[in-house]
């Protein structure tokens, strides 16, 4: 009897939901980052028009840079997690490669995966002492005429 692989849809949908939430988190952090940049832009305008001192602007610069760096780190780690999850999804899907079957007059044939066989090249390690002895043996001796 021919056996067909069945995908696990609940596992795949769970991974897909997790990937979707991570993408939403990235989007939320990017929106938060844009809000911080807009807020700093307003602060710099207030300094330009003389409403706040340079000292206050310097404090705002330091605070803004720290906050931007924190958000960037969160976004980067979330991207890495999402990439790993995406790779797991791809691996799960690639396991669903169809198994080849053919119908013949005598019945169904096949049911085996085709596996590519690769040959590995084995490199022999040669020690330094052997290399020196090989080089000494290669001396050319000329015959006298």
JOCORCOR-V469991 format. One line per field, one symbol per residue. ss: DSSP state (a for helix, b for strand, c for the rest). phi: phi as a letter, one per 30 degrees, with the letter a starting at -180 (. if undefined). burial: 1 if it has 9 or more other C-alpha atoms within 8 Angstrom, else 0. A space follows every 10 residues. Layout:
ss: ???
phi: ???
burial: ???
This chain:
ss: ccccccccaa aaaaaaaaaa aaaaaaaaaa aaaaaaaaaa aaaaaaaacc cccaaaaaaa aaaaaaaaaa aaaaaaaaaa aaaaaaaaaa aaaacccccc bbbbccbbbb cccccccccc cccccccaaa aaaaaaaccc ccccc
phi: .dccdcdcdd dddddddddd dddddddddd dddddddddd dddddddddi dbdddddddd dddddddddd dddddddddd dddddddddd dddddcedcd bbcbddkdbj jbddcdcccc dccddcdddd dddddddddc ccddc
burial: 0000000000 0100110010 0110110011 0010011001 0011011000 0000001001 1001000100 1001100110 0100110010 0110010010 0000000100 1000000000 0000000000 1000000000 00000
